[in-house]
Amino acid sequence: MEKKWLLYGAYGYTGELIAEEAIARGHRPVLAGRSQKKLAPLAAKLGLDMRVFDLRNEMEVAEHIAEFDLVFHAAGPFIHTSLPMVRACLRTQTHYVDITGEVPVFEQNFGFDAEAQAASIAIVSGAGFDVVPSDCLAAYVAQKINNPVRLDIAFATPGGRPSAGTTKSALENLSIGVRARHNGELVHVNPKKTTRKVRFSDCERHVMQISWGDLATAYRTTGIGNIRTFMAVPPQMASRAGGYLRTGRKLLKFGALRWLAKKWVEKSVKGPDAETRATARSYFWARVENDAGRFAEAWLETPEGYYLTALAGVRIVEKLLAGSIAGACTPAVAFGDDFVLELPNVLRFDQLQKNP
Ligand SMILES: NC(=O)c1ccc[n+]([C@@H]2O[C@H](COP(=O)([O-])OP(=O)(O)OC[C@H]3O[C@@H](n4cnc5c(N)ncnc54)[C@H](OP(=O)(O)O)[C@@H]3O)[C@@H](O)[C@H]2O)c1
């Protein structure tokens, strides 16, 4: 019998891209979300069935998803939406996939590993730009030396623009502050000391430390207990990064200001346009080292982040529906470090030419 999957959050910026990629690859997911008014026009445009329900009651969510083999959860910030959907999926023995990049959500969902194995379902969080490329790259580079104990990961999205949902999720994260993994624990980092330069495959860039999903996923994938994650920023921002982060964090502690910031984001932040999604490139770097002083590096180039999220997400659906993976897995643990190379226009490098 043909397997059925549900795409929740389908009318969000990224949800719609995933729906379009799914159709392009011959799928007919059922579209879902909490607003009939927003969902109906999309379902009509794409010629797909739809279900309208919210996530407030886990038992009701379970009733709505019971007939499906897999739920793709694209409605975030996931700190507010993931738990009821994961619980409903465990109850109904439905695979769960999401595109979170939020460290607390990864940690929460890894906590369901035993229950997911008992229910014979997979829980795969981070099925997009965050964290498929970096997770696969971390797994790849960690195998290059014995006993790696430190891992640094950086990414750059030149010319890229975040969507409203990504910006809202980042605001939630900002109030937590910048973190790193130190001896296996998540620790706060002094924002004054978070900038450096990194050579990517196309050029060198200034980067600043941020709390990226790999602090949770790369730890689970590689077992390396000391991890830092960086994002490329313009040079003028790099020198002021500490100040911005401290001020932002202080302001966002006030609920009313957080609410106002989110309302502004909903109105003003639009995400990359179709041309940018089709042409922009993203760049990743990962470096491991061990206590004997050995180190190894590797680099990735991928398509633009939101397009990559749709590409990776739909392929993860295909792999889960075709296989028998169970448990709460990172993408690289579930599908291997070469999984990212199965996506179109992805390049991996072990060495770079001396002068970019
Ligand atoms: N891993 C990655 O690389 C990656 C890539 C892209 C996006 N993301 C993440 O995916 C999420 C969505 O991003 P987006 O760009 O699609 O944002 P978006 O355009 O703002 O869409 C958000 C979607 O989530 C729904 N939603 C939000 N809160 C909800 C709740 N409490 N209950 C039910 N539905 C809810 C919204 O429905 P309403 O309009 O009804 O509120 C909307 O459908 C964000 O968290 C973003 O960070 C991750």
The ligand as an SDF file (V2000), in Angstrom:
LIG
                    3D

 48 52  0  0  0  0  0  0  0  0999 V2000
   16.5510   23.7290    9.6940 N   0  0  0  0  0  0  0  0  0  0  0  0
   16.5630   24.6840    8.8030 C   0  0  0  0  0  0  0  0  0  0  0  0
   17.5450   24.8650    8.1210 O   0  0  0  0  0  0  0  0  0  0  0  0
   15.3430   25.5350    8.6130 C   0  0  0  0  0  0  0  0  0  0  0  0
   15.0760   26.0690    7.3530 C   0  0  0  0  0  0  0  0  0  0  0  0
   13.9280   26.8360    7.2040 C   0  0  0  0  0  0  0  0  0  0  0  0
   13.1040   27.0640    8.2910 C   0  0  0  0  0  0  0  0  0  0  0  0
   13.4210   26.5280    9.5040 N   0  0  0  0  0  0  0  0  0  0  0  0
   12.5590   26.7170   10.6670 C   0  0  0  0  0  0  0  0  0  0  0  0
   11.2470   26.3230   10.3020 O   0  0  0  0  0  0  0  0  0  0  0  0
   10.2930   27.1330   10.9810 C   0  0  0  0  0  0  0  0  0  0  0  0
    9.3440   27.7420    9.9720 C   0  0  0  0  0  0  0  0  0  0  0  0
   10.0620   28.6310    9.1590 O   0  0  0  0  0  0  0  0  0  0  0  0
    9.3270   29.4290    8.0050 P   0  0  0  0  0  0  0  0  0  0  0  0
   10.3860   30.0920    7.2700 O   0  0  0  0  0  0  0  0  0  0  0  0
    8.4260   28.5330    7.2240 O   0  0  0  0  0  0  0  0  0  0  0  0
    8.4500   30.4220    8.8780 O   0  0  0  0  0  0  0  0  0  0  0  0
    7.0140   31.0940    8.5940 P   0  0  0  0  0  0  0  0  0  0  0  0
    6.8760   31.4690    7.1760 O   0  0  0  0  0  0  0  0  0  0  0  0
    6.8560   32.1380    9.6550 O   0  0  0  0  0  0  0  0  0  0  0  0
    5.9800   29.9130    8.8760 O   0  0  0  0  0  0  0  0  0  0  0  0
    5.7480   29.4260   10.1640 C   0  0  0  0  0  0  0  0  0  0  0  0
    4.6620   28.3680   10.1020 C   0  0  0  0  0  0  0  0  0  0  0  0
    4.5200   27.7910   11.4040 O   0  0  0  0  0  0  0  0  0  0  0  0
    3.1620   27.8980   11.8010 C   0  0  0  0  0  0  0  0  0  0  0  0
    3.0930   28.0110   13.2600 N   0  0  0  0  0  0  0  0  0  0  0  0
    3.8280   28.8220   14.0500 C   0  0  0  0  0  0  0  0  0  0  0  0
    3.4870   28.6300   15.3390 N   0  0  0  0  0  0  0  0  0  0  0  0
    2.5360   27.6710   15.3450 C   0  0  0  0  0  0  0  0  0  0  0  0
    1.7760   27.0360   16.3860 C   0  0  0  0  0  0  0  0  0  0  0  0
    1.9420   27.3530   17.6870 N   0  0  0  0  0  0  0  0  0  0  0  0
    0.8740   26.0880   16.0330 N   0  0  0  0  0  0  0  0  0  0  0  0
    0.6970   25.7550   14.7410 C   0  0  0  0  0  0  0  0  0  0  0  0
    1.3730   26.3210   13.7030 N   0  0  0  0  0  0  0  0  0  0  0  0
    2.2740   27.2770   14.0210 C   0  0  0  0  0  0  0  0  0  0  0  0
    2.6550   29.1310   11.0950 C   0  0  0  0  0  0  0  0  0  0  0  0
    1.2570   29.1190   11.0570 O   0  0  0  0  0  0  0  0  0  0  0  0
    0.4220   30.5080   11.3700 P   0  0  0  0  0  0  0  0  0  0  0  0
    0.6850   31.4110   10.1870 O   0  0  0  0  0  0  0  0  0  0  0  0
   -0.9700   30.0360   11.4740 O   0  0  0  0  0  0  0  0  0  0  0  0
    0.9970   31.0880   12.6360 O   0  0  0  0  0  0  0  0  0  0  0  0
    3.3040   28.9230    9.7250 C   0  0  0  0  0  0  0  0  0  0  0  0
    2.6140   27.9470    8.9840 O   0  0  0  0  0  0  0  0  0  0  0  0
   11.1100   28.1560   11.7830 C   0  0  0  0  0  0  0  0  0  0  0  0
   11.2380   27.6850   13.1050 O   0  0  0  0  0  0  0  0  0  0  0  0
   12.4630   28.1580   11.0930 C   0  0  0  0  0  0  0  0  0  0  0  0
   13.5120   28.5090   11.9650 O   0  0  0  0  0  0  0  0  0  0  0  0
   14.5340   25.7690    9.6690 C   0  0  0  0  0  0  0  0  0  0  0  0
  1  2  1  0
  2  3  2  0
  2  4  1  0
  4  5  1  0
  4 48  2  0
  5  6  2  0
  6  7  1  0
  7  8  2  0
  8  9  1  0
  8 48  1  0
  9 10  1  0
  9 46  1  0
 10 11  1  0
 11 12  1  0
 11 44  1  0
 12 13  1  0
 13 14  1  0
 14 15  2  0
 14 16  1  0
 14 17  1  0
 17 18  1  0
 18 19  2  0
 18 20  1  0
 18 21  1  0
 21 22  1  0
 22 23  1  0
 23 24  1  0
 23 42  1  0
 24 25  1  0
 25 26  1  0
 25 36  1  0
 26 27  1  0
 26 35  1  0
 27 28  2  0
 28 29  1  0
 29 30  1  0
 29 35  2  0
 30 31  1  0
 30 32  2  0
 32 33  1  0
 33 34  2  0
 34 35  1  0
 36 37  1  0
 36 42  1  0
 37 38  1  0
 38 39  2  0
 38 40  1  0
 38 41  1  0
 42 43  1  0
 44 45  1  0
 44 46  1  0
 46 47  1  0
M  CHG  2   8   1  16  -1
M  END
$$$$
